[in-house]
Structures are given as structure tokens and as C-alpha cells.
Amino acid sequence: MADERPREKLRLRGAKALSNAELLAILLGSGMGGKNVMEVAQELMICAGGRLTLLGAMPLEKLMEQKGVGEARAIGIAAALELGRRTFEEVALMDKRSVTTPELVYRIMLPVLKHLDHEESWILYLNRANYLLGKERITVGRMETTLIDTPRIVRRAIEKQCTHVVLVHNHPSGQALPSEADIRQTDLVRNALRAVEIGLMDHVIIAEDSFFSFSEERLVKM
């Protein structure tokens, strides 16, 4: 039926009524290589394990390996999913709730850090009421290790005129428990920030489907 075609279905029922594959089919526009557009879209979703986060993490070369997806389409898919990720981040930044729990930190940062194959450290800048002023990547490591840039954290926290910061980094291994190096670096950051009267509210380590909060576990006194 006409109203079951993705474009017509969206027009008649709205975007929320469509499956991920149907939305992807609209983005692709048409089929190729003897396959209709829905078949191409469904095969892409299967390749990504049915998850948009995995699809968004695919390099262009991997997307282009799929039959019916050339360079232009791969670029279009990557751009659309990046827009979705940035929309999520923008909503998080506009959220006027106080960032007072590691669960909220986890929700804010999971779209940024999930599925990375290397470690990254980020800072959330908070005002006196713990509202999010902004967030920034501080360091990028290779594979499973990165050193936290303490001087840069202190300098940027002063520039942002924030009251508190939250340190966040990921563990690509899937295990959120901190290493001895994580504990030592957290203590260094806390002491350096304290010297300029800025508080380290928490250090949250994010793994694939879990997180560890230094403050919650009272591993290091914040």
C-alpha cells in the first residue's frame, strides 16, 4: 500500500511511526544493485547489529562495503547520524536541571564516549547551582590509555569561571572500575583545582553499559 512506503508513511503518520530501517531508507532515497531501498536499509541495520549507535560509529569505508551504498550515501548517513548526536548533546546542554548525580553525567556523556576504541578525557563545567555551562574534551589517548592534562583542566576551569567541574573518561575495555593510575590522576586534579578554589565534584568512568563514580564510591574524597 502507498501509505506503507517510508516517505508516504512519514507524511501520513509522522516520523515517530517509522522504524530505523524505514528512516534510513528515506535518507538513502533509492535502491541500487538490484535491491530496493528497504532491502539496502535493512541490510545496513543488520550489519550494525540493529543499533544506530554502531551504525554512526562505522567508518565511511565500512559503510561503503555494503552493496548499494556508495561514497555519497555513506557521507550522507554519517552526516545525518552526527546531526542526531549533536542534537542530543544540545538538549543536554539546555537541560536546566542541576548536574548532581553520576547517572545524569552518564546520560550526558554516553553518546559521546560509547563505542570509542580509545580513551578520551572530558570536563563538564558547572556553575554555583551545578548547571552545565559546557563540556570539553581535554585529552585523547591511544587505544586504552590516556593521561589527564591537569594544567589544561585548571586553566580552562578558570577561563570558564566555573565553580565545580566533573571529570569524565571512558574505558574501551568495557570495565568501568578505575585503575591505580586513574586514582592517582584524580587526586592530582582534585588538589590542583582546590588550589584555585574550584571543586572537583566527581570523576565518572564510562564503560559500554556501566559507569563508576569516584564520589559515589568515596574512593577519593572530593
VENQUIQUI-V505662 format. One record per pair of residues at least 24 apart in sequence whose ideal C-beta (glycine too) atoms are under 10 Angstrom apart, sorted by the first residue. I is the first residue (numbers start at 1). J is the second residue. Records with the same first field share a line. If there is no record, write none. Layout:
# VENQUIQUI-V505662
I=J, J
This chain:
# VENQUIQUI-V505662
5=37, 38
6=37, 38, 41
7=37
19=45
20=44, 45, 48, 50, 51, 52, 55
21=45, 46, 50
23=52, 80
24=48, 52, 55, 77, 80, 81
26=80
27=73, 76, 77, 79, 80, 81
28=68, 69, 73, 76, 77
29=73, 76
30=68, 73
31=68
32=67, 68, 69, 70, 73
33=66, 67, 68, 69
34=67, 68
35=67, 68
36=68
37=68
39=67, 68
40=66, 67, 68, 69, 73
41=68, 69, 77
43=67, 68, 69
44=68, 69, 73, 74, 77
51=115
52=81, 84, 85
53=81, 84, 85, 110, 111, 114, 115
54=114, 115
55=81
56=80, 81, 82, 84, 85, 111, 114, 115
57=81, 114, 115, 116, 117
58=115
84=111
85=111, 112
86=111
87=111
88=112
89=135
92=124, 132, 135
93=131, 132, 133, 134, 135
94=132
95=131, 132
96=129, 131, 132
97=130, 131, 132
98=126, 127, 129, 130, 131, 132
99=124, 125, 126, 127, 129, 130, 131, 132, 133, 164, 166, 201, 202
100=126, 129, 130, 164, 201, 202
101=202, 204, 213, 215, 216
102=166, 168, 201, 202, 203, 204, 205, 206, 211, 212, 213, 214, 215, 216, 217
103=204, 211, 213, 216
104=130, 132, 166, 204
105=132, 135, 166, 167, 168, 201, 202, 203, 204, 206, 211, 213, 215
106=168, 176, 204, 205, 206, 207, 210, 211, 212, 213
107=211
108=132, 135, 166, 168, 204
109=135, 166, 168, 169, 170, 204, 206, 211
110=170, 206, 207, 208, 209, 211
112=137, 168, 170, 206
113=137, 168, 169, 170, 171, 172, 205, 206, 207, 208, 211
114=170, 172, 206, 207, 208, 209
115=170, 172, 208
116=140, 141, 170, 171, 172, 206
117=142, 143, 144, 172
118=142, 143, 144, 145, 146, 170, 172
119=143, 144, 145, 146, 147, 148, 169, 170, 171, 172, 173, 205
120=146, 168, 169, 170, 172, 206
121=146, 147, 148, 149, 152, 153, 167, 168, 169, 170, 185, 189, 203
122=166, 167, 168, 169, 170, 204, 206
123=148, 149, 152, 153, 156, 157, 160, 162, 165, 166, 167, 168, 169, 189, 200
124=162, 164, 165, 166, 167, 168, 201, 202, 204
125=156, 157, 159, 160, 161, 162, 163, 164, 165, 166, 198
126=157, 160, 162, 163, 164, 165, 166, 198, 199, 201
127=160, 161, 162, 163, 164
128=162, 163, 164
129=163, 164
130=163, 164, 166, 201
131=163
132=162, 166
133=160, 161, 162, 163, 164, 165
134=160, 162
135=165, 166, 168
136=160, 165
137=168, 169
138=167, 168, 169, 189
139=169
141=169, 170, 172
143=172, 173
144=170, 171, 172, 173, 179
145=172, 179, 181
146=170, 181, 185
147=181, 185
148=181, 182, 184, 185, 186, 188, 189, 203
149=185, 189
150=185, 188, 189, 190, 191, 192, 193
151=192
153=188, 189, 192, 193, 198, 200
154=189, 192, 193, 195, 196, 198
155=196
157=189, 192, 193, 196, 198, 199, 200
158=193, 196, 197, 198
160=198
161=198
162=193, 198, 199
163=197, 198, 199, 201
164=193, 198, 199, 200, 201, 202, 222
165=189, 190, 193, 198, 199, 200, 201, 202, 203
166=199, 200, 201, 202, 203, 204, 213, 214, 215, 222
167=193, 200, 201, 202, 203, 204, 205, 214
168=202, 203, 204, 205, 206, 211
169=203, 204, 205, 206
170=204, 205, 206, 207, 208, 211
171=205, 206, 207, 208, 210, 211, 212
172=207, 208
173=207, 208
174=207, 208, 209, 210
175=205, 207, 208, 210, 212
176=204, 205, 206, 207, 208, 209, 210, 211, 212, 213
177=205, 207, 210, 212, 217, 219
178=203, 205, 212, 214, 217, 219, 220
179=205
182=212, 214, 219, 220
183=214, 219, 220
184=220
186=214, 219, 220, 222
187=214, 219, 220, 221
189=220
190=214, 220, 221, 222
193=222
194=222
